[in-house]
């Protein structure tokens, strides 16, 4: 175990452990402590107490002395200088036309260094600004860019709940907050309702996240198909804090009804995805065909024989009849008839050539 004293440098800052070095310090008392930046003026949050060794980050800086009346006056004078430095820096920012917003100014206890805090959407080249400020104040100048959450913590204000910002009241570190926390807590995803004054997700979403995660483990999901004391249905809404669920019950021949049931009275059957797939499969199943009516077979049409007493079936026609064959050409007769036939064919050929475009007369004899 290690004896420590908890000290905070600003009323809205984080507290740090220091070695009491034999001093008996009470809560609310001002002290002068040694830091990596030199001597600093701080306020004791918790007096001498013991903590485990693994919670102390070495090296543990010592408390130099309890603050005297002169130390308190020097600290108040530094606060007055901070107001003058703030106005002077704003004037220089306007002269250089820099895209940055000055948030706060801090003097160290010894007065040999001034720290300016600002916010900006991007990177800012403030080298000329630092040279001008160093020429005005004749001391070391440091500009530090911070985020919008740190800006809200430094400036303070009231949240949408009507209370003072948690970050400027009691939060020492910013915990990561995600949109998944709002979904788990069934909150509206409207950015204006779940965002703080700084424009980021509210830090209070983290407070009840562990409790909601524990309740979600034993609760069915929305759209699940469940069995209730009044019948089967689908979950449409779940109230985790009251441990109740709104169920749309299935009714035949009427409109579905909505009722609330405790989660302990609900029995999970299947997920909504499995239920929809099952209904879709039932809709696609073909209906069983009705039994065909047995009708008497019609008699084959026939014709009566010569006596008219007994019908005679018509002969069936072949489905693939034999192809028709053209009659063979007649052989030409020998003699004069054959020669005349040859002359007639030659005349017809000459007539066809004349009718064609560009056709000439009779072919020349070789």
Helices and strands as residue ranges (DSSP letters): E 2-8, E 15-18, E 30-35, E 38-51, G 53-55, E 63-66, H 69-96, E 101-107, E 113-119, H 127-137, E 140-145, H 148-155, H 166-169, H 179-184, H 191-194, G 203-206, H 209-217, E 225-228, E 231-239, E 244-249, E 257-262, G 263-265, E 267-270, H 272-284, E 302-304, E 311-313, H 336-355
